[in-house]
């Protein structure tokens, strides 16, 4: 027999659903946009928002739109530190095995942000510093994240961020973005083929089941990151993303 969800627990679930909707929209939403994204009736949405505004987890802007509130900043900082503690040994293991730079990136609005990195031991190496934000459509980690999203959300995020082409290898059309996404979905991993920087290649894979879309990338100069490297990197990334996935999903279970 399945236990009934109490009204209190249901309210908590609904409140977090609204926070996630605002987050997926880039951090800001109107009441009508929230209504379109959830089956909840508008009076319920308004009541929950009023509560979230009152405790600082949501802000109502002068234009009457709603944004994520300042109290979430501290929670996000703590969560980032905890994610870093989980990811650091995994990234270190990847570098030990593959000798190229390993990075973890998380969806942040309409881009991805690097939250962790372990550098290659080589003198000539890539450096994706923590805190750096990159586009979804032309980075390995970004494309891996895009492939985890539904098509409507892909259109929204890519349209918001634009489709710049830093190198001649970068796609610069929405149809090109979707061709890349389908390739990632088909083969199970993404490749940045000198799309961010000429001479640099990255192989990346999404963390399955992550509560926030995220991916791990292995990057280095094309002289070292070739087909033979990819044959070793893909299974290593599968193991690494699986470890982080298990840790994150396990942390959500009570």
N, C-alpha and C positions, 0 to 999 in steps of 0.2 A: 504494500500500500504506500503510495507517495504522500508524504506529509504536505499539508497545505501551507502555502507561503503566507506568513502573517502580514497584516497591513503595514507594520513597521518595517519589516524586511523588504517588502515590495516597494515602499517609499524610498528606501535606500537604493535599491536597484534602479528605480526610475531616476533618482537624482544623479546617479553616476552615468546613466544613459545620456542624460542631458549634457553633463560635463564632457563626455566623449564626443557627442555630436558637435559641441562648440569647438572642441579640439580638432576634430576632423575638418571643420570648416576653416581652419587656420587661426582659431582663437577668438572669433567674433561671429555672432549670429543675430538675426532678428527673430522675434517671436514667431512670425509666419514661416521662416525657414526651419525653425525647430519643429513647428507643427507638421511641416511637410516631411520631416525626417523620422517621425515617430507616430505610432497610432494613438498616443495619449491625447485625451481631449484638451483643448486650449486652457480651460480653467485649472486643470491639474498641472499643466506645464507652468502656468503663471504662479500657482501656489508654491510649487517646488522652487521656481526661480526666486521668488520672494524670500524663501527660507535660505537659499544658497547665497543670495545677496546679503542677507542679514548677518551671516556668519563669515563673510569675506571670501567665499570660494568662487563667487561670480560677481562681476561689476555690471551695473547698468550705466551705459555711456550717455552723454548728453543727447545723442541722436536716437536714444531709446533702444539701441541694440545692446546685446549682452556679450560680455567678454569674460574670459577666465580671470579669476580674482587673485590678489596678491598672496593670499594664504597658501595657494597651490605652489608658489615659488619654493618655499622651504621644503615642502613635501617632495617636489621634483628634485631638489638638490640632494636630499637624502636618498631618494630612489636611484639617482645617477651614481652616487657613491656605492650603493649596494650592487648595482649592475656592474660597475667597474670591478668590484671585488670578485664577482662571479666570472667576469670575462677575462680578467688579467691573466690567470694561469692558462686559460684556453688559448689566448693569443700567443703567450710565451711558448706553449707547446707547438703551435703552428710554425713559429719562427725557428724553433729548434729543429723541426722536421724539414722545413722547406727553405730556410735561410733567406726569406724575403719578408718585407714589412707586412704585418698583419694589423688590420683595423676593424673596429666595430662602429657602425653608423646606425642612427635611429631616425625615423621619420620625424621631421620638425616643421610643422606647417606645410608649405609646398616645396620643401627641400629636404635633404637629409643632413644630419649633423654628426660629425665624428665625435664619439664619446670615449673612445679608448684606442690605444695604439701601442704596438711593440715594434721597434725598429729592426731592420735587417742588420746583420753583423757586417755587411759589405760597406766599403767606403762610399761607393756609388749606390744610392738607394732612394726610395721615395719617402716622403714625410707628410703624412696626413694628420696634422696637428689636431689634438682634441679641441673642439669648439669651432673648427672650420666647417662651414656649410657649403654644400655643392648641389648642383641641379640633379634632379631625378633622372632625366632622360639621357644624360651623357656620361654618367659615372657608373662603374660596375655595381657598387652598393646601391645606388639609386635605382638602377634598372631591376636589380633583384627585389627591391622593395616594391616597385611598381607592379611587378608580376604577381604580387600577393593581393593587389587591390582589384575591386571591380572596375569595369570599363568606364562607368559614369564618373567615378572618383578620379580615375586617371585623367580623363578629359578636364575635369575641374582643376586639379592640381597643376597639370602641365600648362593649361591656359593661364592660370594665375601667375605662374613663375616665368612664363615665356619659354621659347625654345632657342636659346643662344647656341651658336656653333663656334666654340673656342678653337677648333682645328678643322681642317678639311674633312676629317673622318667623322665629325659629329653630325648626327641627324638634325634637321632643322624644320621638319614638318610633322604634323600630328600623325599622318599615315606612317611616316618613318618610325615614330615612337611606338606605334602599335605593332609594327613589324618586328621591332626589337623585343617588345613584351612577349609576343607569341613565340619568338625564338627562345627566350628565357624559360617560358612555361613548358616548352617542348623538351628542352635539354636539361632543365633543372638547375641551371646556373647562368650567371650573366658574365659578359666580358666587356670591359672598357678597352676598346681597340684603338688606343692613342686618341681618344675622344676628348679627354681633359687636357692632355699634354702630349705632344709629339715625343715618341721615344719611350713612353710609359704604358704598360699594359697591366690591367687588373682583372682578376677572376674573383667573382663574388657569389655568395649564396645567402638566401634569406634564412632567418631563424624560424623554423616551423612552429606555428601556434603561439608566437610571442604576443603578449597583450598589447604591445605597441610594435608596429612593423619595424623590423631591424634586419641588418645583414652584416656578414663578415666578409671582408675582402682581403686578398693577398695581391700585393702589387710590387712591381719592380721594372727595371729596364727591359725592353723587348729582346735584348741580346741574351738575357737569362730566362725570361718568362715566355717560353715558346710552347710548342705542342707537347714535347716530352714533359715539360714542367706541368702543363695542364692535366696530364694523365695522373700525376701524383697529387696535384692540388685538389682536384674534385673530390676524391674519397676522403682526403684530409679535412676538407671543408664540411663534408657530410658528417664526419665524426664531431667536429667542433661545434657546428650549429645544433647537432643533436644534444650535446652536453649542455649547452646554454638553454635550449628548449626545455629539457628535463628539469633543470634547476628553476627556471621561471615558472613552469607549469606546476611543479611540485610546491613552490612557494605560495601558489594560489589555492592549493587544496588544504582543507582543514579536516 
